Amino acid sequence: MKKGSKKATILGVGTELTTGQITNKNASWISDKLIPFGLETAMQLTVPDDRALILKALDYCAQNSDYIFVTGGLGPTSDDFTRDLISEWSKKKMQFDEKSWQSIQVRMTSRNLPVKDIQKQQCYFPEGAVVLNNSQGTANGFQMEVETTHGLKDVFILPGPPKEIEAIWSESIAKWLFVETQLFDKKLTKAWDTLGLPESEVAEMVEPCFEGRWPDLKYDVGYRVHHPYVEVKFSYYKSQENFAKAIVEKIDKVLEKATALKNFADITQAFAKLTSNAEFGFYDFVSGGFLHHRLSNELKKYKNWVWKESQQPLDTDFFAHEENFIALFPQDENLERAVVMGNFNGQSFTVELEASLKSPLMIERRKQYFAEMALITFVKNVTNA
C-alpha cells in the first residue's frame, strides 16, 4: 500500500480573482473533493491573467505537489490563454480537436445562438492531452502528464465556472482518481462539532486524549471556530485505524455532552431532507435572521413555505391551523433562554434551551446558538419519535 504522501496544488487563473471581484470557491470545492481519495492539498494559489506569473506559478506547483489542478482561462476571448501557457510549459505543440469543435456547434445551434470562428480557440489542446468533456459549457477541460524539473506530474486544466468544473469532475476526474488512488494509504478524518464551549475549553478536554504511548501513530489534530460551533478534527492514516480507534473513543467520551454534530454533518441538509416536500412554516422571534440565513440555500427545495420573524414575540396563537412548523421564542429579555416548538406529520415537541455564554457582549453569539439548536432539536425529536 502506498503511503498517503501524495499532494495536490490548485492554481486559480483570473484577474477577477486577484482583484476580489469574485471569490475563488473552486479551490475549496476541489480540495474537499480530493479528501476521499487520500490526496492532501498542499497549496491553493491564485494569479492574474499574467503570462509570466502563470508560468512561475506552474513551476511552483510542480515543486510542491504530484497533482496540479488549474482553473480558468479556457474561454474564447483574448485574455483566455491558459491552454497556450500549458503548451509552452509542457513543451507540447497545440493540436486542433475536431470533436470539440463539433460539440460547440451543436451546443450553440441548439440554443439558437450564432457559431463564431473565435470559439475555435477553445478546441486546441497540447499534443497528447486527454480532452475532458464539458457538458455544461463550450470549453472542454484536458488532462496530461507533464515532465518537469521536479518529476512527472499529473495536470488537470479546467474552465472557471463552478458548474462546468463539477460536470467535468463527475464525468471524468472522479473516475480517474478512484482508479489512481486504489492503493493509497488514505488519510481518514473524524470530526466533532461542539456547542456552548469556547475553543480553549474544548482543547483542554481533548488534548489529554493523546497522552500515552503512541510512538508509531502519525496523526494531526486541529480546532476550528465557525460560530456557534467549535470543531475538533483528528486525522490519521487508514493503515493505523486500529491504533486511532482508542483515541476516537476517548474524544467521543470527553466531548459527549458538548457534541452537536459529527463528521462534517450539516444540520440544514438533514432538516431540509426531512421537511422540504411538505408545506412548512417558520417562526423566528429570537435569532434576528440567523435561522433564515442558515436555511437560505435549502428553501428553494420546499413545496410551499412561509416565514415570520421579529425581535418581539407575538401573543397570537400561530399554530391553530399549522400542520408542519418550527418556532423559536425568547424566554427572557436578555435572550439567555429560549423555547423551540415544532410539529411535523403529527409529531409535536416543546423544548427549553439555555445558552451557556451569558455575557451581554455575546448576545449575537447566543442568537446563532439558538438558531442552530432549533434545527438540531427539531431533527432529533422528529427522527427519534
C-alpha positions as CSV (number, residue, x, y, z in Angstrom):
1,M,0.0,0.0,0.0
2,K,1.4,3.4,-0.9
3,K,1.8,5.9,1.9
4,G,-0.6,8.8,1.8
5,S,2.0,11.4,0.9
6,K,0.7,12.4,-2.4
7,K,-0.2,16.1,-2.6
8,A,-2.1,18.4,-4.9
9,T,-2.0,22.1,-5.6
10,I,-4.8,24.2,-7.1
11,L,-4.0,27.1,-9.3
12,G,-6.8,29.6,-10.0
13,V,-6.2,31.8,-13.0
14,G,-8.0,35.1,-13.5
15,T,-7.6,38.8,-12.7
16,E,-11.2,38.8,-11.4
17,L,-9.9,36.5,-8.6
18,T,-6.9,38.5,-7.6
19,T,-8.8,41.8,-7.6
20,G,-11.5,40.4,-5.3
21,Q,-14.2,40.8,-7.9
22,I,-15.2,37.2,-7.3
23,T,-14.3,34.6,-4.6
24,N,-12.3,31.6,-5.6
25,K,-14.8,29.0,-4.4
26,N,-13.4,26.5,-6.9
27,A,-10.2,25.9,-4.8
28,S,-12.1,25.0,-1.7
29,W,-14.5,22.8,-3.7
30,I,-11.7,20.8,-5.3
31,S,-9.8,20.5,-2.0
32,D,-12.9,19.0,-0.4
33,K,-13.4,16.5,-3.3
34,L,-9.8,15.3,-3.0
35,I,-10.0,14.2,0.6
36,P,-11.8,10.9,0.0
37,F,-9.1,10.0,-2.5
38,G,-6.4,10.4,0.1
39,L,-4.9,13.5,-1.5
40,E,-3.9,16.4,0.6
41,T,-4.0,20.0,-0.8
42,A,-0.5,21.4,-0.3
43,M,-1.4,24.9,-1.6
44,Q,-4.1,27.0,-3.2
45,L,-2.6,29.7,-5.4
46,T,-4.3,32.5,-7.3
47,V,-2.7,34.5,-10.1
48,P,-4.0,37.2,-12.5
49,D,-4.1,36.9,-16.3
50,D,-0.4,37.5,-16.5
51,R,1.6,35.1,-18.6
52,A,4.9,35.3,-16.7
53,L,3.2,34.8,-13.3
54,I,1.2,31.9,-14.5
55,L,4.3,30.1,-15.8
56,K,6.1,30.8,-12.5
57,A,3.1,29.5,-10.5
58,L,3.0,26.3,-12.6
59,D,6.7,25.7,-11.7
60,Y,6.0,26.4,-8.0
61,C,3.0,23.9,-8.0
62,A,5.2,21.3,-9.7
63,Q,7.8,21.8,-7.0
64,N,5.3,21.2,-4.2
65,S,2.9,18.6,-5.4
66,D,2.2,15.5,-7.5
67,Y,-1.1,16.6,-9.0
68,I,-1.9,20.1,-10.3
69,F,-5.4,21.4,-10.9
70,V,-5.6,24.6,-12.9
71,T,-8.9,26.5,-13.2
72,G,-9.9,29.4,-15.5
73,G,-8.7,30.9,-18.8
74,L,-10.1,28.3,-21.3
75,G,-12.7,30.6,-22.9
76,P,-12.8,32.2,-26.4
77,T,-11.5,35.7,-25.6
78,S,-8.1,37.3,-25.8
79,D,-7.5,37.0,-22.0
80,D,-8.1,33.2,-22.1
81,F,-4.6,31.9,-22.7
82,T,-4.2,29.2,-20.1
83,R,-4.1,26.4,-22.7
84,D,-1.3,28.2,-24.6
85,L,0.8,28.5,-21.5
86,I,0.3,24.9,-20.6
87,S,1.5,24.1,-24.1
88,E,4.6,26.3,-23.6
89,W,5.2,25.0,-20.1
90,S,4.9,21.3,-21.1
91,K,6.8,21.8,-24.4
92,K,3.9,20.2,-26.3
93,K,2.6,21.6,-29.6
94,M,-1.1,22.6,-29.8
95,Q,-3.4,20.4,-31.9
96,F,-7.0,21.2,-33.1
97,D,-9.6,18.8,-31.8
98,E,-12.4,18.4,-34.4
99,K,-14.7,16.7,-31.9
100,S,-14.6,19.6,-29.6
101,W,-15.5,22.0,-32.4
102,Q,-18.5,19.8,-33.4
103,S,-19.6,19.8,-29.8
104,I,-19.5,23.6,-29.7
105,Q,-21.5,23.9,-32.9
106,V,-24.2,21.6,-31.7
107,R,-24.5,23.3,-28.3
108,M,-24.7,26.8,-29.9
109,T,-27.2,26.0,-32.7
110,S,-29.4,24.0,-30.3
111,R,-29.8,27.2,-28.3
112,N,-30.3,29.4,-31.4
113,L,-27.0,31.1,-30.8
114,P,-24.5,32.1,-33.6
115,V,-21.4,30.0,-34.0
116,K,-18.3,32.2,-34.5
117,D,-14.8,31.4,-35.5
118,I,-13.4,32.9,-32.3
119,Q,-14.8,29.9,-30.5
120,K,-12.3,27.6,-32.3
121,Q,-9.8,28.8,-29.8
122,Q,-11.4,26.5,-27.3
123,C,-10.7,23.5,-29.5
124,Y,-6.9,23.5,-29.3
125,F,-5.1,21.2,-26.8
126,P,-1.4,20.3,-26.2
127,E,-0.3,17.1,-28.0
128,G,-1.0,14.0,-26.0
129,A,-3.6,15.6,-23.8
130,V,-6.8,13.8,-22.9
131,V,-9.8,16.0,-23.6
132,L,-12.3,16.1,-20.7
133,N,-15.9,16.7,-21.9
134,N,-17.7,19.7,-20.5
135,S,-21.5,19.0,-20.7
136,Q,-22.3,22.4,-19.1
137,G,-20.3,24.7,-21.4
138,T,-18.3,25.2,-24.6
139,A,-14.8,24.9,-23.1
140,N,-13.7,21.3,-22.6
141,G,-11.0,20.7,-20.0
142,F,-8.0,18.5,-20.5
143,Q,-5.6,16.2,-18.6
144,M,-2.0,15.4,-19.3
145,E,1.2,14.1,-17.8
146,V,4.0,16.8,-17.8
147,E,7.6,16.1,-17.3
148,T,9.1,18.9,-15.2
149,T,12.4,19.5,-13.4
150,H,10.6,18.2,-10.3
151,G,9.5,15.0,-11.9
152,L,6.4,13.7,-13.7
153,K,3.2,15.5,-12.8
154,D,-0.5,14.8,-13.5
155,V,-2.1,18.1,-14.6
156,F,-5.8,18.9,-14.9
157,I,-6.8,22.0,-16.7
158,L,-10.4,23.1,-16.1
159,P,-12.7,26.0,-17.1
160,G,-13.6,28.6,-14.5
161,P,-17.4,28.4,-14.0
162,P,-18.1,26.1,-10.9
163,K,-20.9,24.2,-12.6
164,E,-18.6,23.3,-15.5
165,I,-15.9,22.1,-13.1
166,E,-18.4,20.0,-11.3
167,A,-19.7,18.4,-14.5
168,I,-16.2,17.5,-15.7
169,W,-15.3,16.2,-12.3
170,S,-18.2,13.8,-12.0
171,E,-17.9,12.6,-15.6
172,S,-14.1,12.2,-15.8
173,I,-11.8,13.2,-13.0
174,A,-13.5,11.4,-10.1
175,K,-13.4,8.1,-12.0
176,W,-9.7,8.6,-12.9
177,L,-8.8,9.4,-9.3
178,F,-10.8,6.4,-8.0
179,V,-8.6,4.0,-10.0
180,E,-5.4,6.0,-9.5
181,T,-5.7,6.0,-5.7
182,Q,-6.8,2.5,-5.0
183,L,-3.6,1.5,-3.4
184,F,-3.1,4.7,-1.4
185,D,-2.9,4.7,2.3
186,K,-5.7,7.3,2.6
187,K,-5.9,9.8,5.4
188,L,-9.1,9.5,7.4
189,T,-10.6,12.3,9.5
190,K,-13.1,12.2,12.3
191,A,-14.7,15.5,13.4
192,W,-16.8,16.7,16.3
193,D,-18.8,20.0,16.2
194,T,-19.3,21.2,19.7
195,L,-21.7,23.8,21.0
196,G,-21.7,26.0,24.1
197,L,-18.0,25.9,25.0
198,P,-15.1,28.3,23.9
199,E,-12.2,26.9,21.9
200,S,-9.8,26.9,24.8
201,E,-12.1,24.7,27.0
202,V,-12.7,22.3,24.1
203,A,-8.9,22.0,23.6
204,E,-8.3,21.3,27.3
205,M,-10.7,18.5,27.2
206,V,-9.3,16.9,24.0
207,E,-5.6,17.2,24.4
208,P,-5.2,14.7,27.2
209,C,-6.8,12.1,24.9
210,F,-3.4,12.0,23.0
211,E,-1.4,11.4,26.1
212,G,0.2,7.9,26.4
213,R,2.3,5.7,24.2
214,W,1.5,6.3,20.6
215,P,5.0,6.4,19.1
216,D,4.1,4.9,15.7
217,L,0.8,6.8,15.2
218,K,1.1,9.6,12.7
219,Y,-1.8,12.0,13.2
220,D,-3.0,15.6,13.0
221,V,-5.4,17.3,15.4
222,G,-6.9,20.7,14.7
223,Y,-9.5,23.1,16.0
224,R,-11.7,25.5,14.0
225,V,-14.2,28.1,15.2
226,H,-17.1,28.5,12.9
227,H,-19.7,30.2,15.1
228,P,-21.5,28.9,17.0
229,Y,-19.5,25.7,16.7
230,V,-16.0,24.8,17.8
231,E,-14.9,21.9,15.5
232,V,-12.3,19.3,16.5
233,K,-10.6,17.3,13.7
234,F,-8.5,14.2,14.2
235,S,-6.8,12.8,11.1
236,Y,-4.8,9.6,10.7
237,Y,-3.8,7.0,8.0
238,K,-6.1,4.1,7.3
239,S,-3.3,1.6,7.9
240,Q,-3.3,2.9,11.6
241,E,-7.0,2.8,12.1
242,N,-6.8,0.2,14.9
243,F,-4.4,2.5,16.9
244,A,-6.5,5.5,16.2
245,K,-9.8,3.8,17.3
246,A,-8.8,4.2,21.0
247,I,-8.2,7.9,20.6
248,V,-11.5,8.4,18.8
249,E,-13.3,6.6,21.7
250,K,-11.6,8.9,24.2
251,I,-12.6,12.0,22.3
252,D,-16.2,10.7,22.0
253,K,-16.4,10.3,25.7
254,V,-14.9,13.7,26.8
255,L,-17.0,15.6,24.3
256,E,-20.2,13.6,24.7
257,K,-22.2,16.4,26.3
258,A,-20.9,19.2,24.1
259,T,-21.0,17.4,20.7
260,A,-23.9,18.5,18.5
261,L,-22.8,17.0,15.2
262,K,-20.1,14.6,14.0
263,N,-18.0,14.1,10.9
264,F,-18.9,17.2,9.0
265,A,-22.7,16.6,9.1
266,D,-24.7,19.7,8.0
267,I,-27.9,20.1,10.1
268,T,-29.5,22.3,7.5
269,Q,-29.4,19.5,4.9
270,A,-30.8,17.0,7.4
271,F,-33.6,19.4,8.3
272,A,-34.4,20.0,4.6
273,K,-34.3,16.3,3.8
274,L,-37.0,15.7,6.4
275,T,-39.3,18.6,5.7
276,S,-38.8,20.0,2.2
277,N,-41.6,18.0,0.5
278,A,-44.2,19.4,2.8
279,E,-45.8,22.8,3.3
280,F,-43.9,24.3,6.2
281,G,-44.0,27.4,8.5
282,F,-41.0,29.1,10.1
283,Y,-41.5,31.4,13.1
284,D,-38.4,33.1,14.5
285,F,-38.6,35.6,17.3
286,V,-35.1,35.0,18.7
287,S,-32.2,34.7,16.2
288,G,-32.5,38.0,14.3
289,G,-32.2,36.4,10.9
290,F,-29.5,33.8,11.7
291,L,-32.1,30.9,11.2
292,H,-33.1,32.3,7.8
293,H,-29.5,32.7,6.8
294,R,-28.7,29.1,7.7
295,L,-31.6,27.7,5.7
296,S,-31.4,30.1,2.7
297,N,-29.8,27.6,0.4
298,E,-32.4,25.0,1.2
299,L,-35.6,26.9,1.0
300,K,-35.8,26.5,-2.8
301,K,-36.4,22.8,-2.2
302,Y,-39.6,23.4,-0.4
303,K,-43.0,22.9,-2.0
304,N,-44.5,25.9,-0.1
305,W,-43.2,27.8,2.9
306,V,-44.0,30.8,5.0
307,W,-41.6,32.8,7.2
308,K,-42.3,35.2,10.0
309,E,-39.7,36.7,12.2
310,S,-39.3,39.6,14.6
311,Q,-37.3,40.7,17.6
312,Q,-40.5,40.9,19.6
313,P,-42.6,37.9,20.5
314,L,-46.3,38.0,19.5
315,D,-49.1,36.7,21.6
316,T,-51.2,35.3,18.8
317,D,-51.7,31.5,18.7
318,F,-49.9,31.0,15.4
319,F,-50.3,27.2,15.3
320,A,-54.0,26.7,15.4
321,H,-54.0,25.7,11.7
322,E,-50.4,24.7,11.2
323,E,-49.6,21.1,10.5
324,N,-45.8,21.5,10.0
325,F,-43.8,24.2,11.6
326,I,-40.8,25.2,13.7
327,A,-40.9,28.1,16.1
328,L,-38.3,29.9,18.2
329,F,-39.4,32.1,21.1
330,P,-37.4,34.0,23.8
331,Q,-37.9,33.3,27.5
332,D,-36.3,36.4,28.9
333,E,-35.2,39.9,27.8
334,N,-31.5,39.0,27.6
335,L,-32.0,36.1,25.3
336,E,-30.3,33.7,27.7
337,R,-33.1,31.2,27.4
338,A,-35.5,30.3,24.5
339,V,-38.1,27.7,23.6
340,V,-38.2,25.8,20.4
341,M,-41.5,24.3,19.3
342,G,-42.2,22.1,16.4
343,N,-44.7,19.9,14.7
344,F,-44.3,17.6,11.7
345,N,-46.6,14.9,10.4
346,G,-48.4,14.8,13.7
347,Q,-45.3,14.6,15.9
348,S,-45.0,17.7,18.2
349,F,-42.5,18.8,20.8
350,T,-41.6,21.7,23.0
351,V,-38.0,22.1,24.3
352,E,-36.5,24.7,26.5
353,L,-33.0,25.9,25.5
354,E,-30.4,27.7,27.7
355,A,-27.2,29.4,26.4
356,S,-24.0,28.9,28.3
357,L,-22.5,32.2,27.1
358,K,-24.5,34.8,29.0
359,S,-22.3,37.9,28.8
360,P,-24.2,41.0,27.4
361,L,-21.4,41.3,24.9
362,M,-22.2,37.9,23.4
363,I,-25.9,38.3,22.5
364,E,-25.2,37.8,18.8
365,R,-23.4,34.5,19.6
366,R,-26.5,33.4,21.6
367,K,-28.7,34.1,18.6
368,Q,-26.5,31.9,16.5
369,Y,-26.6,29.2,19.1
370,F,-30.4,29.2,19.4
371,A,-30.8,29.1,15.6
372,E,-28.6,26.1,15.4
373,M,-30.1,24.4,18.4
374,A,-33.6,24.9,17.0
375,L,-32.7,22.9,13.9
376,I,-30.8,20.2,15.8
377,T,-33.7,19.8,18.3
378,F,-36.2,19.5,15.5
379,V,-34.3,16.8,13.7
380,K,-33.6,14.9,16.9
381,N,-37.2,14.9,18.1
382,V,-38.8,14.1,14.7
383,T,-36.4,11.3,13.8
384,N,-36.4,9.7,17.3
385,A,-40.1,10.0,17.9
